[in-house]
Amino acid sequence: MFPIRDDNPTLDRSVVTVAIVALNVLAWVFVQGLGNEKALATSVCQLGAIPGELLGRLAPGTSVPLGPGMSCVIDAHARWITVVTHMFLHGGWFHLIGNMWFLWVFGDNVEDAMGGPRFAVFYLVCGLTAFAAQAFTSPSSAIPMVGASGAIGGVLGAYARLYPRAPVHLLVVFFVFVQRTVVPAFLMLGYWFLLQVLGGIPALASEAGGVAFWAHVGGFLAGVLLVPVFAKPERVEAQRALVARTVYPS
C-alpha cells in the first residue's frame, strides 16, 4: 500500500515540512552526489551513524566493507554528530523519494497541530529515539545507518494518534493487480507499523545490514507518546473543525 494523499486540510502553510524535504534533497545532490558511487560511500562513512562505533563495541581501525573496493574505518573518537546527520542522508533514489513522499503526505498536518518550531524539535527527537531503538537492538552493528525514515516514523505515529479517521487515498499493488482505495489513517498506519515489527523480529538475531526496522518502530512509538507534549490542543481542535466544514460538510 502506497499513500497518494489524504483528505485533511491544514490551517497554515507547512514551512518546516517543506524545509526538511529541501534539506534532504540538497544533501542528496551536494553531499551524496546524486548517488555517485564515491560520494555516496564517503557520505555514508563520514556522516552515517554506526551503532558499534558510538557505543564503543568496535575497535578503532576496524574496516567495515560497504561494497566492491569500498569500506569505512571505525574512528578512534565517537562522532556523535552522526546521530543527527544520518537523518538527512539516503542510500539511493528510491530510499529518498519514498521517505520524502511519506513526509509530504503526513507531515503537514502534524506540523499544523504543533506549529513549525515545535514540529522541528519533535522531528529531531523522534529521529534520535529511532536511532536509540536501533542501536539498542543491534549495539555491535558496524553498518552505518542513514535515512529519514526513523524520524518520519515519528510523524506517522503522531498522525495516527491525532487524526486516526482521516481518509487516506492509497495505491494498492499486488503483482499485476493495481487498485486505488480510501481507508482511515489508523488502518493504513497500523498496517505499516505491523510490517515494521514483523520485519524487525528476524533482525534481532543478526547484526547484518538491511532495513532498520527497529528504528521505524522506535520512531513511531515516540511519535505516539510525544503528541501530548508537542501538539497544541487549540490548533488540533481548529484543524478538526476545518475538516468538518470542508471534508464532511453537512
C-alpha positions in Angstrom: 0.0 0.0 0.0 1.4 3.4 -1.0 -0.3 6.6 0.1 -1.2 9.1 -2.6 -2.8 11.8 -0.5 -5.0 12.4 2.5 -8.3 14.4 2.9 -7.0 16.5 5.7 -6.7 20.3 5.0 -4.3 22.4 7.0 -4.7 25.8 8.7 -1.3 27.2 7.7 1.4 26.5 5.2 3.8 23.7 6.2 7.1 25.6 6.2 9.1 23.2 8.3 7.9 20.1 6.4 9.0 21.7 3.1 12.3 22.8 4.7 13.0 19.2 5.9 12.3 17.9 2.4 14.5 20.5 0.9 17.4 19.7 3.3 17.2 16.0 2.4 17.2 16.8 -1.3 20.0 19.2 -1.0 22.1 16.7 0.9 21.4 14.1 -1.8 22.5 16.5 -4.5 25.5 18.3 -2.9 26.8 15.8 -0.3 25.9 12.5 -1.8 26.5 13.5 -5.4 23.1 12.3 -6.7 24.1 8.7 -5.7 27.5 8.9 -7.3 29.3 5.8 -6.0 32.3 7.5 -4.4 30.3 10.5 -3.0 27.6 8.1 -1.7 30.2 5.9 0.1 32.1 8.8 1.5 28.9 10.5 2.9 27.7 7.2 4.4 31.1 6.6 6.1 31.6 10.1 7.4 28.0 11.1 8.3 26.2 7.9 8.8 25.6 6.7 12.4 27.4 3.4 13.3 25.9 1.9 16.5 29.0 -0.2 17.3 31.3 2.8 16.9 29.2 5.2 19.1 28.7 2.6 21.8 32.4 1.5 21.9 31.7 -2.0 20.7 34.1 -1.8 17.7 37.8 -1.4 17.9 39.3 1.8 16.3 40.7 1.0 12.9 38.1 -1.8 12.2 37.3 -1.8 8.5 33.7 -2.1 7.5 33.1 -3.2 3.9 30.4 -1.3 2.0 30.8 -2.8 -1.4 33.4 -3.7 -4.0 36.5 -1.7 -3.2 34.7 0.5 -0.6 34.9 0.4 3.2 34.6 2.5 6.3 37.2 2.7 9.0 36.0 2.9 12.6 37.2 6.2 14.1 39.0 6.3 17.5 36.6 9.1 18.6 32.9 8.5 18.5 31.3 11.0 16.1 28.1 11.8 17.9 27.1 14.4 15.4 26.2 11.5 13.1 23.1 10.8 15.2 21.7 13.9 13.6 23.4 13.9 10.2 22.3 10.4 9.4 18.7 11.6 9.3 19.4 13.7 6.2 21.2 11.1 4.1 19.9 8.3 2.0 21.1 5.1 0.3 19.5 5.6 -3.1 16.9 7.4 -5.2 14.0 5.1 -4.1 15.0 5.5 -0.5 15.0 9.2 -0.8 11.8 9.5 -2.8 9.8 7.1 -0.7 10.8 8.8 2.6 10.1 12.3 1.3 6.7 11.3 -0.1 5.6 9.9 3.2 6.8 13.1 4.9 5.0 15.2 2.4 1.7 13.4 2.8 1.6 13.2 6.6 4.0 15.9 7.8 1.9 18.9 7.0 -1.0 18.0 9.4 1.3 17.1 12.2 3.2 20.4 11.8 -0.2 22.1 11.7 -1.1 20.6 15.1 2.2 21.7 16.7 3.3 24.8 14.9 6.6 25.0 13.0 9.2 25.3 15.8 7.7 22.6 17.9 7.4 20.3 14.9 11.1 20.8 14.1 12.1 19.8 17.6 9.6 16.9 17.6 11.0 15.6 14.3 14.6 15.6 15.6 13.6 14.0 18.9 11.8 11.2 17.1 14.9 10.7 14.9 17.2 10.4 17.9 14.8 8.0 19.6 14.7 5.9 16.4 18.4 5.7 16.3 18.5 4.7 20.0 15.9 1.9 19.4 18.0 0.5 16.5 21.3 0.8 18.5 19.6 -1.0 21.5 18.7 -4.0 19.3 22.0 -4.0 17.4 24.6 -2.5 19.7 27.6 -4.0 17.9 26.5 -3.2 14.4 29.2 -1.9 12.1 26.8 -0.9 9.4 26.3 2.9 9.0 22.7 3.9 9.5 21.3 6.5 7.0 17.8 7.7 6.3 15.0 9.9 7.5 12.6 7.0 8.0 13.0 6.8 11.8 12.1 10.5 12.2 9.3 10.1 9.7 8.1 7.1 11.6 7.5 9.5 14.5 5.5 11.7 12.2 3.4 8.7 11.2 2.8 7.8 14.9 1.7 11.3 15.7 -0.6 11.4 12.7 -2.2 8.1 13.7 -2.9 9.5 17.2 -4.1 12.9 16.1 -6.1 12.0 13.0 -6.9 8.3 13.2 -10.0 8.5 10.9 -8.6 10.9 8.3 -9.3 9.4 4.9 -6.0 8.3 3.2 -6.0 7.6 -0.6 -3.9 4.5 -1.3 -2.5 2.8 -4.4 -2.6 -0.9 -3.7 -0.3 -3.0 -5.9 -0.4 -6.8 -5.8 1.6 -8.3 -8.6 -0.3 -7.2 -11.8 -3.3 -6.0 -9.7 -3.4 -2.3 -9.2 -6.2 -0.6 -7.3 -7.0 2.8 -5.7 -8.8 2.8 -2.5 -9.5 5.0 0.5 -9.0 3.9 4.1 -8.9 5.6 7.5 -5.4 6.6 8.6 -5.3 4.2 11.6 -5.8 1.2 9.3 -3.0 2.2 6.8 -0.6 3.4 9.5 -1.4 0.4 11.8 -0.6 -1.9 8.9 2.7 -0.1 8.3 3.7 -0.4 11.9 2.9 -4.1 12.0 5.1 -4.7 8.9 8.0 -2.9 10.7 7.6 -5.1 13.8 7.4 -8.3 11.8 10.3 -7.3 9.7 12.4 -6.4 12.8 11.9 -9.8 14.6 14.3 -11.7 12.4 16.8 -8.9 12.6 17.1 -9.4 16.4 19.2 -12.5 15.7 21.7 -10.7 13.3 24.0 -7.7 13.2 23.9 -7.7 9.5 22.8 -4.7 7.5 19.5 -4.1 5.8 16.4 -2.1 6.7 16.5 -0.5 10.2 13.1 -1.9 11.2 13.5 -1.1 14.9 14.4 2.5 14.1 11.0 2.7 12.4 9.3 1.1 15.4 11.1 3.3 17.9 10.3 6.4 15.9 6.6 5.5 15.5 6.2 4.8 19.2 8.0 8.1 20.1 5.6 9.9 17.9 2.5 8.4 19.5 3.8 9.1 23.0 5.1 12.6 22.4 1.9 14.0 20.9 0.6 15.4 24.2 3.9 17.2 24.8 4.2 18.9 21.4 0.7 19.3 20.0 -1.3 22.4 20.8 -4.9 21.5 21.7 -6.4 24.7 20.3 -4.7 24.0 16.9 -5.9 20.4 16.8 -9.4 21.5 17.5 -9.3 24.3 14.9 -7.9 21.8 12.4 -10.6 19.3 13.1 -13.3 22.0 12.8 -11.8 22.8 9.4 -12.1 19.2 8.3 -15.7 19.1 9.5 -16.5 22.1 7.3 -14.6 21.1 4.2 -14.3 17.3 4.0 -17.6 16.4 5.7 -19.9 19.4 5.2 -23.5 18.9 6.4 
